[in-house]
Amino acid sequence: MKVAELCRKYGISEATYYSWKTRYAGMMVSELCRLKTLVASNRRLKQIVAEQTLDMQMLKELLAKKLLMPEARKAAVVYALACLGRSIRKAW
């Protein structure tokens, strides 16, 4: 079957076909499943690192001094919500 007919049958462009061919040529189904799993776990780990970085940044900004009074704690939470864009759960 020609590439043009194959692309028409599945509704993809020839450029998409050739980019998939260069990316996944010679891979077996098990390797593709493993690749998909690795990409998903890598994305999840990057998200975790980004969240931890935001938490560390928030702590460095807010905990420059001790927050002993309830008013100071509440002001710190309000600052974390408004300026840093953190959730209430993370701010407390």
PyMOL Python script that loads the backbone (N, CA, C, O; Angstrom):
from pymol import cmd

cmd.read_pdbstr("""\
ATOM      1  N   MET A   1       0.846  -1.174   0.000  1.00  0.00           N
ATOM      2  CA  MET A   1       0.000   0.000   0.000  1.00  0.00           C
ATOM      3  C   MET A   1       0.897   1.245   0.000  1.00  0.00           C
ATOM      4  O   MET A   1       1.892   1.286   0.724  1.00  0.00           O
ATOM      5  N   LYS A   2       0.564   2.227  -0.780  1.00  0.00           N
ATOM      6  CA  LYS A   2       1.358   3.446  -0.850  1.00  0.00           C
ATOM      7  C   LYS A   2       1.099   4.310   0.380  1.00  0.00           C
ATOM      8  O   LYS A   2       0.058   4.209   1.029  1.00  0.00           O
ATOM      9  N   VAL A   3       2.071   5.155   0.676  1.00  0.00           N
ATOM     10  CA  VAL A   3       1.991   6.006   1.853  1.00  0.00           C
ATOM     11  C   VAL A   3       0.794   6.954   1.748  1.00  0.00           C
ATOM     12  O   VAL A   3       0.086   7.165   2.732  1.00  0.00           O
ATOM     13  N   ALA A   4       0.569   7.516   0.584  1.00  0.00           N
ATOM     14  CA  ALA A   4      -0.545   8.451   0.413  1.00  0.00           C
ATOM     15  C   ALA A   4      -1.886   7.769   0.686  1.00  0.00           C
ATOM     16  O   ALA A   4      -2.759   8.355   1.325  1.00  0.00           O
ATOM     17  N   GLU A   5      -2.052   6.543   0.209  1.00  0.00           N
ATOM     18  CA  GLU A   5      -3.296   5.802   0.444  1.00  0.00           C
ATOM     19  C   GLU A   5      -3.450   5.451   1.923  1.00  0.00           C
ATOM     20  O   GLU A   5      -4.543   5.534   2.483  1.00  0.00           O
ATOM     21  N   LEU A   6      -2.357   5.067   2.532  1.00  0.00           N
ATOM     22  CA  LEU A   6      -2.379   4.721   3.951  1.00  0.00           C
ATOM     23  C   LEU A   6      -2.760   5.935   4.803  1.00  0.00           C
ATOM     24  O   LEU A   6      -3.558   5.826   5.734  1.00  0.00           O
ATOM     25  N   CYS A   7      -2.185   7.076   4.476  1.00  0.00           N
ATOM     26  CA  CYS A   7      -2.494   8.303   5.226  1.00  0.00           C
ATOM     27  C   CYS A   7      -3.952   8.709   5.022  1.00  0.00           C
ATOM     28  O   CYS A   7      -4.613   9.143   5.966  1.00  0.00           O
ATOM     29  N   ARG A   8      -4.446   8.573   3.821  1.00  0.00           N
ATOM     30  CA  ARG A   8      -5.836   8.913   3.534  1.00  0.00           C
ATOM     31  C   ARG A   8      -6.772   7.982   4.298  1.00  0.00           C
ATOM     32  O   ARG A   8      -7.810   8.407   4.807  1.00  0.00           O
ATOM     33  N   LYS A   9      -6.391   6.703   4.371  1.00  0.00           N
ATOM     34  CA  LYS A   9      -7.239   5.717   5.051  1.00  0.00           C
ATOM     35  C   LYS A   9      -7.380   6.035   6.542  1.00  0.00           C
ATOM     36  O   LYS A   9      -8.470   5.931   7.104  1.00  0.00           O
ATOM     37  N   TYR A  10      -6.268   6.425   7.179  1.00  0.00           N
ATOM     38  CA  TYR A  10      -6.288   6.673   8.621  1.00  0.00           C
ATOM     39  C   TYR A  10      -6.474   8.142   8.980  1.00  0.00           C
ATOM     40  O   TYR A  10      -6.548   8.484  10.160  1.00  0.00           O
ATOM     41  N   GLY A  11      -6.550   9.010   7.983  1.00  0.00           N
ATOM     42  CA  GLY A  11      -6.835  10.418   8.235  1.00  0.00           C
ATOM     43  C   GLY A  11      -5.690  11.195   8.844  1.00  0.00           C
ATOM     44  O   GLY A  11      -5.915  12.076   9.674  1.00  0.00           O
ATOM     45  N   ILE A  12      -4.457  10.886   8.447  1.00  0.00           N
ATOM     46  CA  ILE A  12      -3.298  11.623   8.929  1.00  0.00           C
ATOM     47  C   ILE A  12      -2.552  12.190   7.728  1.00  0.00           C
ATOM     48  O   ILE A  12      -2.737  11.740   6.598  1.00  0.00           O
ATOM     49  N   SER A  13      -1.712  13.174   7.987  1.00  0.00           N
ATOM     50  CA  SER A  13      -0.934  13.750   6.892  1.00  0.00           C
ATOM     51  C   SER A  13       0.328  12.914   6.651  1.00  0.00           C
ATOM     52  O   SER A  13       0.734  12.116   7.496  1.00  0.00           O
ATOM     53  N   GLU A  14       0.922  13.114   5.502  1.00  0.00           N
ATOM     54  CA  GLU A  14       2.153  12.377   5.203  1.00  0.00           C
ATOM     55  C   GLU A  14       3.299  12.830   6.096  1.00  0.00           C
ATOM     56  O   GLU A  14       4.172  12.035   6.445  1.00  0.00           O
ATOM     57  N   ALA A  15       3.297  14.104   6.465  1.00  0.00           N
ATOM     58  CA  ALA A  15       4.332  14.596   7.378  1.00  0.00           C
ATOM     59  C   ALA A  15       4.236  13.901   8.728  1.00  0.00           C
ATOM     60  O   ALA A  15       5.255  13.555   9.325  1.00  0.00           O
ATOM     61  N   THR A  16       3.013  13.696   9.212  1.00  0.00           N
ATOM     62  CA  THR A  16       2.813  12.985  10.475  1.00  0.00           C
ATOM     63  C   THR A  16       3.306  11.550  10.358  1.00  0.00           C
ATOM     64  O   THR A  16       3.950  11.026  11.268  1.00  0.00           O
ATOM     65  N   TYR A  17       2.999  10.923   9.234  1.00  0.00           N
ATOM     66  CA  TYR A  17       3.444   9.549   9.015  1.00  0.00           C
ATOM     67  C   TYR A  17       4.953   9.454   9.080  1.00  0.00           C
ATOM     68  O   TYR A  17       5.492   8.576   9.755  1.00  0.00           O
ATOM     69  N   TYR A  18       5.643  10.348   8.387  1.00  0.00           N
ATOM     70  CA  TYR A  18       7.107  10.287   8.357  1.00  0.00           C
ATOM     71  C   TYR A  18       7.739  10.664   9.694  1.00  0.00           C
ATOM     72  O   TYR A  18       8.784  10.125  10.057  1.00  0.00           O
ATOM     73  N   SER A  19       7.118  11.583  10.427  1.00  0.00           N
ATOM     74  CA  SER A  19       7.671  11.910  11.749  1.00  0.00           C
ATOM     75  C   SER A  19       7.488  10.746  12.716  1.00  0.00           C
ATOM     76  O   SER A  19       8.373  10.468  13.526  1.00  0.00           O
ATOM     77  N   TRP A  20       6.341  10.061  12.638  1.00  0.00           N
ATOM     78  CA  TRP A  20       6.145   8.863  13.458  1.00  0.00           C
ATOM     79  C   TRP A  20       7.122   7.766  13.063  1.00  0.00           C
ATOM     80  O   TRP A  20       7.639   7.042  13.914  1.00  0.00           O
ATOM     81  N   LYS A  21       7.366   7.654  11.775  1.00  0.00           N
ATOM     82  CA  LYS A  21       8.282   6.622  11.288  1.00  0.00           C
ATOM     83  C   LYS A  21       9.693   6.859  11.802  1.00  0.00           C
ATOM     84  O   LYS A  21      10.368   5.913  12.208  1.00  0.00           O
ATOM     85  N   THR A  22      10.156   8.123  11.792  1.00  0.00           N
ATOM     86  CA  THR A  22      11.499   8.402  12.302  1.00  0.00           C
ATOM     87  C   THR A  22      11.579   8.227  13.809  1.00  0.00           C
ATOM     88  O   THR A  22      12.623   7.846  14.339  1.00  0.00           O
ATOM     89  N   ARG A  23      10.479   8.504  14.503  1.00  0.00           N
ATOM     90  CA  ARG A  23      10.508   8.416  15.955  1.00  0.00           C
ATOM     91  C   ARG A  23      10.358   6.981  16.453  1.00  0.00           C
ATOM     92  O   ARG A  23      11.044   6.581  17.394  1.00  0.00           O
ATOM     93  N   TYR A  24       9.477   6.209  15.840  1.00  0.00           N
ATOM     94  CA  TYR A  24       9.131   4.891  16.374  1.00  0.00           C
ATOM     95  C   TYR A  24       9.535   3.730  15.468  1.00  0.00           C
ATOM     96  O   TYR A  24       9.114   2.601  15.718  1.00  0.00           O
ATOM     97  N   ALA A  25      10.333   3.964  14.428  1.00  0.00           N
ATOM     98  CA  ALA A  25      10.690   2.892  13.502  1.00  0.00           C
ATOM     99  C   ALA A  25      11.476   1.796  14.217  1.00  0.00           C
ATOM    100  O   ALA A  25      12.414   2.082  14.961  1.00  0.00           O
ATOM    101  N   GLY A  26      11.100   0.576  13.995  1.00  0.00           N
ATOM    102  CA  GLY A  26      11.813  -0.568  14.552  1.00  0.00           C
ATOM    103  C   GLY A  26      11.447  -0.919  15.984  1.00  0.00           C
ATOM    104  O   GLY A  26      12.007  -1.867  16.534  1.00  0.00           O
ATOM    105  N   MET A  27      10.547  -0.203  16.597  1.00  0.00           N
ATOM    106  CA  MET A  27      10.172  -0.499  17.978  1.00  0.00           C
ATOM    107  C   MET A  27       9.043  -1.520  18.000  1.00  0.00           C
ATOM    108  O   MET A  27       8.125  -1.493  17.180  1.00  0.00           O
ATOM    109  N   MET A  28       9.147  -2.398  18.949  1.00  0.00           N
ATOM    110  CA  MET A  28       8.097  -3.387  19.151  1.00  0.00           C
ATOM    111  C   MET A  28       7.031  -2.785  20.072  1.00  0.00           C
ATOM    112  O   MET A  28       7.244  -1.732  20.674  1.00  0.00           O
ATOM    113  N   VAL A  29       5.905  -3.450  20.172  1.00  0.00           N
ATOM    114  CA  VAL A  29       4.789  -2.953  20.983  1.00  0.00           C
ATOM    115  C   VAL A  29       5.198  -2.847  22.451  1.00  0.00           C
ATOM    116  O   VAL A  29       4.835  -1.884  23.127  1.00  0.00           O
ATOM    117  N   SER A  30       5.941  -3.814  22.941  1.00  0.00           N
ATOM    118  CA  SER A  30       6.364  -3.782  24.345  1.00  0.00           C
ATOM    119  C   SER A  30       7.292  -2.597  24.601  1.00  0.00           C
ATOM    120  O   SER A  30       7.226  -1.979  25.664  1.00  0.00           O
ATOM    121  N   GLU A  31       8.153  -2.277  23.642  1.00  0.00           N
ATOM    122  CA  GLU A  31       9.040  -1.127  23.798  1.00  0.00           C
ATOM    123  C   GLU A  31       8.254   0.177  23.785  1.00  0.00           C
ATOM    124  O   GLU A  31       8.578   1.107  24.524  1.00  0.00           O
ATOM    125  N   LEU A  32       7.217   0.250  22.945  1.00  0.00           N
ATOM    126  CA  LEU A  32       6.384   1.443  22.907  1.00  0.00           C
ATOM    127  C   LEU A  32       5.620   1.627  24.217  1.00  0.00           C
ATOM    128  O   LEU A  32       5.478   2.750  24.702  1.00  0.00           O
ATOM    129  N   CYS A  33       5.129   0.533  24.789  1.00  0.00           N
ATOM    130  CA  CYS A  33       4.433   0.612  26.077  1.00  0.00           C
ATOM    131  C   CYS A  33       5.396   1.080  27.165  1.00  0.00           C
ATOM    132  O   CYS A  33       5.033   1.896  28.013  1.00  0.00           O
ATOM    133  N   ARG A  34       6.611   0.565  27.139  1.00  0.00           N
ATOM    134  CA  ARG A  34       7.615   0.962  28.124  1.00  0.00           C
ATOM    135  C   ARG A  34       7.967   2.435  27.957  1.00  0.00           C
ATOM    136  O   ARG A  34       8.111   3.152  28.947  1.00  0.00           O
ATOM    137  N   LEU A  35       8.108   2.892  26.717  1.00  0.00           N
ATOM    138  CA  LEU A  35       8.396   4.296  26.449  1.00  0.00           C
ATOM    139  C   LEU A  35       7.282   5.199  26.957  1.00  0.00           C
ATOM    140  O   LEU A  35       7.546   6.246  27.549  1.00  0.00           O
ATOM    141  N   LYS A  36       6.050   4.797  26.729  1.00  0.00           N
ATOM    142  CA  LYS A  36       4.901   5.583  27.194  1.00  0.00           C
ATOM    143  C   LYS A  36       4.887   5.658  28.720  1.00  0.00           C
ATOM    144  O   LYS A  36       4.603   6.712  29.288  1.00  0.00           O
ATOM    145  N   THR A  37       5.192   4.549  29.377  1.00  0.00           N
ATOM    146  CA  THR A  37       5.245   4.516  30.836  1.00  0.00           C
ATOM    147  C   THR A  37       6.353   5.418  31.362  1.00  0.00           C
ATOM    148  O   THR A  37       6.154   6.143  32.337  1.00  0.00           O
ATOM    149  N   LEU A  38       7.525   5.377  30.719  1.00  0.00           N
ATOM    150  CA  LEU A  38       8.646   6.207  31.149  1.00  0.00           C
ATOM    151  C   LEU A  38       8.357   7.690  30.957  1.00  0.00           C
ATOM    152  O   LEU A  38       8.726   8.507  31.800  1.00  0.00           O
ATOM    153  N   VAL A  39       7.710   8.039  29.872  1.00  0.00           N
ATOM    154  CA  VAL A  39       7.361   9.441  29.628  1.00  0.00           C
ATOM    155  C   VAL A  39       6.367   9.924  30.674  1.00  0.00           C
ATOM    156  O   VAL A  39       6.488  11.043  31.173  1.00  0.00           O
ATOM    157  N   ALA A  40       5.395   9.100  31.008  1.00  0.00           N
ATOM    158  CA  ALA A  40       4.404   9.488  32.021  1.00  0.00           C
ATOM    159  C   ALA A  40       5.048   9.656  33.394  1.00  0.00           C
ATOM    160  O   ALA A  40       4.740  10.611  34.107  1.00  0.00           O
ATOM    161  N   SER A  41       5.932   8.743  33.768  1.00  0.00           N
ATOM    162  CA  SER A  41       6.587   8.867  35.073  1.00  0.00           C
ATOM    163  C   SER A  41       7.535  10.061  35.103  1.00  0.00           C
ATOM    164  O   SER A  41       7.673  10.717  36.135  1.00  0.00           O
ATOM    165  N   ASN A  42       8.190  10.346  33.977  1.00  0.00           N
ATOM    166  CA  ASN A  42       9.074  11.506  33.904  1.00  0.00           C
ATOM    167  C   ASN A  42       8.276  12.796  34.069  1.00  0.00           C
ATOM    168  O   ASN A  42       8.717  13.709  34.767  1.00  0.00           O
ATOM    169  N   ARG A  43       7.108  12.882  33.435  1.00  0.00           N
ATOM    170  CA  ARG A  43       6.251  14.051  33.569  1.00  0.00           C
ATOM    171  C   ARG A  43       5.792  14.225  35.011  1.00  0.00           C
ATOM    172  O   ARG A  43       5.757  15.341  35.530  1.00  0.00           O
ATOM    173  N   ARG A  44       5.439  13.108  35.657  1.00  0.00           N
ATOM    174  CA  ARG A  44       4.991  13.160  37.047  1.00  0.00           C
ATOM    175  C   ARG A  44       6.117  13.623  37.972  1.00  0.00           C
ATOM    176  O   ARG A  44       5.882  14.420  38.880  1.00  0.00           O
ATOM    177  N   LEU A  45       7.339  13.128  37.750  1.00  0.00           N
ATOM    178  CA  LEU A  45       8.472  13.530  38.579  1.00  0.00           C
ATOM    179  C   LEU A  45       8.821  15.002  38.379  1.00  0.00           C
ATOM    180  O   LEU A  45       9.179  15.687  39.337  1.00  0.00           O
ATOM    181  N   LYS A  46       8.720  15.494  37.149  1.00  0.00           N
ATOM    182  CA  LYS A  46       8.973  16.910  36.901  1.00  0.00           C
ATOM    183  C   LYS A  46       7.952  17.773  37.623  1.00  0.00           C
ATOM    184  O   LYS A  46       8.293  18.839  38.136  1.00  0.00           O
ATOM    185  N   GLN A  47       6.709  17.327  37.667  1.00  0.00           N
ATOM    186  CA  GLN A  47       5.666  18.070  38.363  1.00  0.00           C
ATOM    187  C   GLN A  47       5.941  18.097  39.859  1.00  0.00           C
ATOM    188  O   GLN A  47       5.740  19.125  40.507  1.00  0.00           O
ATOM    189  N   ILE A  48       6.394  16.991  40.408  1.00  0.00           N
ATOM    190  CA  ILE A  48       6.715  16.928  41.835  1.00  0.00           C
ATOM    191  C   ILE A  48       7.855  17.877  42.169  1.00  0.00           C
ATOM    192  O   ILE A  48       7.803  18.588  43.173  1.00  0.00           O
ATOM    193  N   VAL A  49       8.886  17.888  41.328  1.00  0.00           N
ATOM    194  CA  VAL A  49      10.030  18.773  41.559  1.00  0.00           C
ATOM    195  C   VAL A  49       9.595  20.230  41.471  1.00  0.00           C
ATOM    196  O   VAL A  49      10.042  21.055  42.268  1.00  0.00           O
ATOM    197  N   ALA A  50       8.732  20.559  40.516  1.00  0.00           N
ATOM    198  CA  ALA A  50       8.255  21.932  40.387  1.00  0.00           C
ATOM    199  C   ALA A  50       7.458  22.355  41.612  1.00  0.00           C
ATOM    200  O   ALA A  50       7.613  23.477  42.094  1.00  0.00           O
ATOM    201  N   GLU A  51       6.607  21.469  42.120  1.00  0.00           N
ATOM    202  CA  GLU A  51       5.828  21.796  43.321  1.00  0.00           C
ATOM    203  C   GLU A  51       6.731  21.988  44.527  1.00  0.00           C
ATOM    204  O   GLU A  51       6.505  22.894  45.330  1.00  0.00           O
ATOM    205  N   GLN A  52       7.750  21.148  44.668  1.00  0.00           N
ATOM    206  CA  GLN A  52       8.660  21.286  45.798  1.00  0.00           C
ATOM    207  C   GLN A  52       9.471  22.576  45.691  1.00  0.00           C
ATOM    208  O   GLN A  52       9.763  23.211  46.704  1.00  0.00           O
ATOM    209  N   THR A  53       9.831  22.958  44.486  1.00  0.00           N
ATOM    210  CA  THR A  53      10.564  24.200  44.290  1.00  0.00           C
ATOM    211  C   THR A  53       9.704  25.391  44.686  1.00  0.00           C
ATOM    212  O   THR A  53      10.188  26.321  45.331  1.00  0.00           O
ATOM    213  N   LEU A  54       8.422  25.365  44.300  1.00  0.00           N
ATOM    214  CA  LEU A  54       7.516  26.438  44.709  1.00  0.00           C
ATOM    215  C   LEU A  54       7.339  26.482  46.219  1.00  0.00           C
ATOM    216  O   LEU A  54       7.289  27.561  46.809  1.00  0.00           O
ATOM    217  N   ASP A  55       7.244  25.319  46.843  1.00  0.00           N
ATOM    218  CA  ASP A  55       7.110  25.276  48.298  1.00  0.00           C
ATOM    219  C   ASP A  55       8.350  25.844  48.983  1.00  0.00           C
ATOM    220  O   ASP A  55       8.238  26.590  49.956  1.00  0.00           O
ATOM    221  N   MET A  56       9.529  25.492  48.477  1.00  0.00           N
ATOM    222  CA  MET A  56      10.769  26.020  49.072  1.00  0.00           C
ATOM    223  C   MET A  56      10.865  27.528  48.884  1.00  0.00           C
ATOM    224  O   MET A  56      11.311  28.235  49.787  1.00  0.00           O
ATOM    225  N   GLN A  57      10.456  28.026  47.728  1.00  0.00           N
ATOM    226  CA  GLN A  57      10.464  29.462  47.480  1.00  0.00           C
ATOM    227  C   GLN A  57       9.510  30.171  48.431  1.00  0.00           C
ATOM    228  O   GLN A  57       9.839  31.226  48.973  1.00  0.00           O
ATOM    229  N   MET A  58       8.331  29.595  48.635  1.00  0.00           N
ATOM    230  CA  MET A  58       7.357  30.186  49.534  1.00  0.00           C
ATOM    231  C   MET A  58       7.910  30.224  50.957  1.00  0.00           C
ATOM    232  O   MET A  58       7.777  31.232  51.652  1.00  0.00           O
ATOM    233  N   LEU A  59       8.521  29.140  51.380  1.00  0.00           N
ATOM    234  CA  LEU A  59       9.061  29.106  52.744  1.00  0.00           C
ATOM    235  C   LEU A  59      10.185  30.112  52.928  1.00  0.00           C
ATOM    236  O   LEU A  59      10.287  30.740  53.983  1.00  0.00           O
ATOM    237  N   LYS A  60      11.034  30.274  51.912  1.00  0.00           N
ATOM    238  CA  LYS A  60      12.119  31.245  52.034  1.00  0.00           C
ATOM    239  C   LYS A  60      11.589  32.662  52.140  1.00  0.00           C
ATOM    240  O   LYS A  60      12.135  33.476  52.885  1.00  0.00           O
ATOM    241  N   GLU A  61      10.520  32.970  51.394  1.00  0.00           N
ATOM    242  CA  GLU A  61       9.951  34.314  51.440  1.00  0.00           C
ATOM    243  C   GLU A  61       9.205  34.576  52.743  1.00  0.00           C
ATOM    244  O   GLU A  61       9.294  35.666  53.308  1.00  0.00           O
ATOM    245  N   LEU A  62       8.476  33.582  53.213  1.00  0.00           N
ATOM    246  CA  LEU A  62       7.617  33.807  54.373  1.00  0.00           C
ATOM    247  C   LEU A  62       8.326  33.630  55.707  1.00  0.00           C
ATOM    248  O   LEU A  62       7.971  34.281  56.690  1.00  0.00           O
ATOM    249  N   LEU A  63       9.305  32.771  55.749  1.00  0.00           N
ATOM    250  CA  LEU A  63       9.915  32.446  57.036  1.00  0.00           C
ATOM    251  C   LEU A  63      11.238  33.168  57.249  1.00  0.00           C
ATOM    252  O   LEU A  63      12.166  32.615  57.840  1.00  0.00           O
ATOM    253  N   ALA A  64      11.321  34.391  56.773  1.00  0.00           N
ATOM    254  CA  ALA A  64      12.514  35.185  57.038  1.00  0.00           C
ATOM    255  C   ALA A  64      12.591  35.513  58.526  1.00  0.00           C
ATOM    256  O   ALA A  64      13.674  35.687  59.085  1.00  0.00           O
ATOM    257  N   LYS A  65      11.429  35.594  59.151  1.00  0.00           N
ATOM    258  CA  LYS A  65      11.372  35.804  60.600  1.00  0.00           C
ATOM    259  C   LYS A  65      10.340  34.845  61.177  1.00  0.00           C
ATOM    260  O   LYS A  65       9.518  34.293  60.446  1.00  0.00           O
ATOM    261  N   LYS A  66      10.386  34.653  62.466  1.00  0.00           N
ATOM    262  CA  LYS A  66       9.459  33.737  63.113  1.00  0.00           C
ATOM    263  C   LYS A  66       8.060  34.340  63.168  1.00  0.00           C
ATOM    264  O   LYS A  66       7.888  35.529  63.434  1.00  0.00           O
ATOM    265  N   LEU A  67       7.075  33.499  62.914  1.00  0.00           N
ATOM    266  CA  LEU A  67       5.677  33.925  62.951  1.00  0.00           C
ATOM    267  C   LEU A  67       5.041  33.432  64.246  1.00  0.00           C
ATOM    268  O   LEU A  67       4.393  32.386  64.277  1.00  0.00           O
ATOM    269  N   LEU A  68       5.232  34.188  65.294  1.00  0.00           N
ATOM    270  CA  LEU A  68       4.759  33.752  66.599  1.00  0.00           C
ATOM    271  C   LEU A  68       3.329  34.191  66.881  1.00  0.00           C
ATOM    272  O   LEU A  68       2.598  33.498  67.588  1.00  0.00           O
ATOM    273  N   MET A  69       2.930  35.314  66.347  1.00  0.00           N
ATOM    274  CA  MET A  69       1.593  35.836  66.604  1.00  0.00           C
ATOM    275  C   MET A  69       0.616  35.300  65.561  1.00  0.00           C
ATOM    276  O   MET A  69       0.993  35.145  64.400  1.00  0.00           O
ATOM    277  N   PRO A  70      -0.636  35.012  65.946  1.00  0.00           N
ATOM    278  CA  PRO A  70      -1.625  34.522  64.987  1.00  0.00           C
ATOM    279  C   PRO A  70      -1.881  35.503  63.844  1.00  0.00           C
ATOM    280  O   PRO A  70      -2.140  35.090  62.713  1.00  0.00           O
ATOM    281  N   GLU A  71      -1.808  36.808  64.142  1.00  0.00           N
ATOM    282  CA  GLU A  71      -2.017  37.803  63.086  1.00  0.00           C
ATOM    283  C   GLU A  71      -0.919  37.706  62.031  1.00  0.00           C
ATOM    284  O   GLU A  71      -1.185  37.851  60.837  1.00  0.00           O
ATOM    285  N   ALA A  72       0.307  37.463  62.468  1.00  0.00           N
ATOM    286  CA  ALA A  72       1.425  37.348  61.529  1.00  0.00           C
ATOM    287  C   ALA A  72       1.293  36.086  60.684  1.00  0.00           C
ATOM    288  O   ALA A  72       1.615  36.097  59.496  1.00  0.00           O
ATOM    289  N   ARG A  73       0.824  35.008  61.285  1.00  0.00           N
ATOM    290  CA  ARG A  73       0.608  33.769  60.538  1.00  0.00           C
ATOM    291  C   ARG A  73      -0.483  33.953  59.482  1.00  0.00           C
ATOM    292  O   ARG A  73      -0.349  33.509  58.342  1.00  0.00           O
ATOM    293  N   LYS A  74      -1.570  34.623  59.892  1.00  0.00           N
ATOM    294  CA  LYS A  74      -2.658  34.855  58.952  1.00  0.00           C
ATOM    295  C   LYS A  74      -2.206  35.754  57.808  1.00  0.00           C
ATOM    296  O   LYS A  74      -2.582  35.521  56.659  1.00  0.00           O
ATOM    297  N   ALA A  75      -1.416  36.763  58.099  1.00  0.00           N
ATOM    298  CA  ALA A  75      -0.898  37.649  57.061  1.00  0.00           C
ATOM    299  C   ALA A  75       0.014  36.881  56.109  1.00  0.00           C
ATOM    300  O   ALA A  75       0.014  37.141  54.906  1.00  0.00           O
ATOM    301  N   ALA A  76       0.788  35.938  56.639  1.00  0.00           N
ATOM    302  CA  ALA A  76       1.667  35.129  55.793  1.00  0.00           C
ATOM    303  C   ALA A  76       0.853  34.228  54.865  1.00  0.00           C
ATOM    304  O   ALA A  76       1.211  34.046  53.701  1.00  0.00           O
ATOM    305  N   VAL A  77      -0.240  33.668  55.378  1.00  0.00           N
ATOM    306  CA  VAL A  77      -1.105  32.814  54.557  1.00  0.00           C
ATOM    307  C   VAL A  77      -1.787  33.639  53.470  1.00  0.00           C
ATOM    308  O   VAL A  77      -1.873  33.205  52.322  1.00  0.00           O
ATOM    309  N   VAL A  78      -2.267  34.817  53.827  1.00  0.00           N
ATOM    310  CA  VAL A  78      -2.898  35.693  52.843  1.00  0.00           C
ATOM    311  C   VAL A  78      -1.895  36.071  51.758  1.00  0.00           C
ATOM    312  O   VAL A  78      -2.240  36.101  50.576  1.00  0.00           O
ATOM    313  N   TYR A  79      -0.662  36.359  52.151  1.00  0.00           N
ATOM    314  CA  TYR A  79       0.393  36.689  51.181  1.00  0.00           C
ATOM    315  C   TYR A  79       0.663  35.502  50.256  1.00  0.00           C
ATOM    316  O   TYR A  79       0.819  35.684  49.048  1.00  0.00           O
ATOM    317  N   ALA A  80       0.720  34.297  50.806  1.00  0.00           N
ATOM    318  CA  ALA A  80       0.974  33.107  49.990  1.00  0.00           C
ATOM    319  C   ALA A  80      -0.160  32.856  49.006  1.00  0.00           C
ATOM    320  O   ALA A  80       0.073  32.419  47.879  1.00  0.00           O
ATOM    321  N   LEU A  81      -1.384  33.132  49.432  1.00  0.00           N
ATOM    322  CA  LEU A  81      -2.532  32.947  48.546  1.00  0.00           C
ATOM    323  C   LEU A  81      -2.546  33.992  47.429  1.00  0.00           C
ATOM    324  O   LEU A  81      -2.738  33.660  46.259  1.00  0.00           O
ATOM    325  N   ALA A  82      -2.343  35.250  47.799  1.00  0.00           N
ATOM    326  CA  ALA A  82      -2.496  36.346  46.832  1.00  0.00           C
ATOM    327  C   ALA A  82      -1.277  36.495  45.923  1.00  0.00           C
ATOM    328  O   ALA A  82      -1.417  36.546  44.701  1.00  0.00           O
ATOM    329  N   CYS A  83      -0.107  36.564  46.501  1.00  0.00           N
ATOM    330  CA  CYS A  83       1.090  36.896  45.718  1.00  0.00           C
ATOM    331  C   CYS A  83       1.771  35.681  45.110  1.00  0.00           C
ATOM    332  O   CYS A  83       2.300  35.765  44.002  1.00  0.00           O
ATOM    333  N   LEU A  84       1.767  34.576  45.797  1.00  0.00           N
ATOM    334  CA  LEU A  84       2.480  33.397  45.307  1.00  0.00           C
ATOM    335  C   LEU A  84       1.572  32.422  44.583  1.00  0.00           C
ATOM    336  O   LEU A  84       2.059  31.501  43.928  1.00  0.00           O
ATOM    337  N   GLY A  85       0.272  32.604  44.687  1.00  0.00           N
ATOM    338  CA  GLY A  85      -0.664  31.750  43.966  1.00  0.00           C
ATOM    339  C   GLY A  85      -0.752  30.328  44.500  1.00  0.00           C
ATOM    340  O   GLY A  85      -1.079  29.412  43.745  1.00  0.00           O
ATOM    341  N   ARG A  86      -0.477  30.125  45.744  1.00  0.00           N
ATOM    342  CA  ARG A  86      -0.529  28.803  46.343  1.00  0.00           C
ATOM    343  C   ARG A  86      -1.940  28.519  46.850  1.00  0.00           C
ATOM    344  O   ARG A  86      -2.727  29.442  47.058  1.00  0.00           O
ATOM    345  N   SER A  87      -2.252  27.253  47.047  1.00  0.00           N
ATOM    346  CA  SER A  87      -3.555  26.876  47.566  1.00  0.00           C
ATOM    347  C   SER A  87      -3.597  27.078  49.072  1.00  0.00           C
ATOM    348  O   SER A  87      -2.564  27.231  49.723  1.00  0.00           O
ATOM    349  N   ILE A  88      -4.806  27.075  49.612  1.00  0.00           N
ATOM    350  CA  ILE A  88      -4.963  27.246  51.067  1.00  0.00           C
ATOM    351  C   ILE A  88      -4.264  26.112  51.804  1.00  0.00           C
ATOM    352  O   ILE A  88      -3.641  26.328  52.843  1.00  0.00           O
ATOM    353  N   ARG A  89      -4.371  24.912  51.266  1.00  0.00           N
ATOM    354  CA  ARG A  89      -3.747  23.747  51.906  1.00  0.00           C
ATOM    355  C   ARG A  89      -2.231  23.905  51.974  1.00  0.00           C
ATOM    356  O   ARG A  89      -1.619  23.601  52.998  1.00  0.00           O
ATOM    357  N   LYS A  90      -1.629  24.378  50.891  1.00  0.00           N
ATOM    358  CA  LYS A  90      -0.168  24.568  50.883  1.00  0.00           C
ATOM    359  C   LYS A  90       0.257  25.769  51.707  1.00  0.00           C
ATOM    360  O   LYS A  90       1.342  25.778  52.288  1.00  0.00           O
ATOM    361  N   ALA A  91      -0.595  26.781  51.758  1.00  0.00           N
ATOM    362  CA  ALA A  91      -0.242  27.996  52.485  1.00  0.00           C
ATOM    363  C   ALA A  91      -0.220  27.791  53.997  1.00  0.00           C
ATOM    364  O   ALA A  91       0.588  28.409  54.691  1.00  0.00           O
ATOM    365  N   TRP A  92      -1.101  26.927  54.517  1.00  0.00           N
ATOM    366  CA  TRP A  92      -1.110  26.694  55.962  1.00  0.00           C
ATOM    367  C   TRP A  92       0.047  25.843  56.327  1.00  0.00           C
ATOM    368  O   TRP A  92       0.232  25.522  57.501  1.00  0.00           O
TER     369      TRP A  92
END
""", "prot")
cmd.dss("prot")
cmd.show_as("cartoon", "prot")
cmd.util.cbc("prot")
cmd.orient("prot")
